[in-house]
Amino acid sequence: MQWFMIFASDVPDSGERRAAHRTAHRERIEALESEGRLLTAGPLPIDPSRPESGLSGSLIVAAFETPEAARSWADADPFRAAGVYDSVDVRPYKPVFGQTS
């Protein structure tokens, strides 16, 4: 297994689409966590001091066997299918500081 960073950028005004598909999106991330394959995951606020400003995307760092497996997992995300994400970038990631196991 190797770590991959999945960086997804939202379409403008993604809030309603996110809300409609949040449960399915989170279930997939929780599955990674229960398998011990999740380093971190969370949304990217536009302005953390103003929650009403919405979100600009998501970051997930998780372990996959291959780059293709990471890309396939990212492409199957319910947010991707629902049009929440404008783009999704998948790259290898090497944890150096913080929790690295």
matplotlib code that plots the C-alpha trace (Angstrom):
import matplotlib.pyplot as plt

x = [0.0, 1.1, -0.4, -2.3, -3.6, -7.0, -7.6, -11.1, -12.3, -16.0, -18.1, -19.4, -22.4, -21.9, -23.7, -27.1, -25.4, -23.0, -25.9, -27.8, -24.9, -23.0, -24.1, -22.9, -19.7, -18.9, -19.7, -16.9, -14.4, -15.5, -14.9, -11.3, -10.9, -12.2, -9.8, -6.9, -6.3, -7.2, -4.6, -6.9, -10.0, -12.1, -13.7, -11.9, -13.7, -13.7, -13.4, -13.1, -14.2, -17.4, -19.1, -21.8, -19.2, -19.3, -16.7, -14.2, -13.4, -12.2, -8.9, -8.5, -5.2, -5.6, -3.7, -4.2, -2.4, -1.8, -2.3, -5.0, -6.8, -6.6, -8.0, -10.7, -11.8, -11.8, -13.8, -16.5, -17.1, -20.8, -19.8, -18.1, -21.2, -23.5, -21.5, -20.2, -16.6, -15.3, -12.0, -10.2, -6.4, -4.9, -1.2, 1.2, 1.8, 4.6, 3.8, 6.9, 5.6, 2.7, 0.9, 2.8, 1.6]
y = [0.0, 3.5, 6.9, 9.1, 12.6, 13.1, 16.9, 17.8, 21.2, 22.0, 23.7, 27.1, 26.9, 23.2, 23.3, 21.8, 19.0, 18.3, 18.0, 15.7, 13.2, 13.7, 10.5, 8.3, 10.2, 9.9, 6.2, 5.5, 7.5, 5.8, 2.4, 3.5, 4.5, 1.2, -0.6, 1.4, 3.1, 6.7, 9.3, 12.3, 13.7, 16.8, 19.7, 22.8, 25.9, 29.0, 31.2, 29.4, 32.5, 32.6, 29.2, 30.6, 31.2, 27.4, 24.9, 25.0, 21.2, 18.2, 16.6, 12.9, 11.2, 7.4, 4.2, 2.3, -0.5, 1.4, 4.9, 3.3, 2.0, 5.5, 7.1, 4.6, 5.1, 8.9, 8.7, 6.6, 9.1, 10.1, 13.8, 13.2, 11.5, 14.3, 17.1, 18.5, 18.3, 20.3, 18.5, 15.8, 15.5, 12.2, 12.2, 10.1, 11.4, 10.8, 11.6, 12.9, 14.9, 14.2, 10.9, 8.8, 5.3]
z = [0.0, -0.6, 0.3, -2.2, -1.9, -3.5, -4.0, -5.3, -6.3, -6.0, -8.7, -7.5, -5.1, -4.4, -1.0, -2.0, -4.0, -1.1, 1.4, -0.9, -1.2, 2.0, 3.7, 0.8, 0.4, 4.1, 4.2, 1.7, 3.7, 6.9, 5.2, 4.4, 8.1, 9.4, 7.1, 8.5, 5.2, 6.0, 7.1, 7.0, 5.2, 5.3, 3.4, 2.4, 3.6, 1.4, 4.5, 7.9, 9.7, 7.7, 7.5, 5.3, 2.5, 1.8, 0.7, -2.1, -2.2, -0.3, 0.7, 1.3, 2.1, 2.0, 1.2, -2.1, -3.8, -7.0, -8.6, -10.7, -7.6, -6.1, -9.2, -9.6, -6.0, -6.4, -9.7, -8.0, -5.2, -5.0, -5.0, -8.4, -9.8, -8.4, -10.0, -6.7, -7.9, -10.9, -10.9, -9.0, -8.7, -7.4, -6.5, -4.5, -1.0, 1.4, 5.1, 6.9, 9.9, 12.2, 12.1, 9.6, 10.1]

ax = plt.figure().add_subplot(projection="3d")
ax.plot(x, y, z, "-o")
ax.set_aspect("equal")
plt.show()
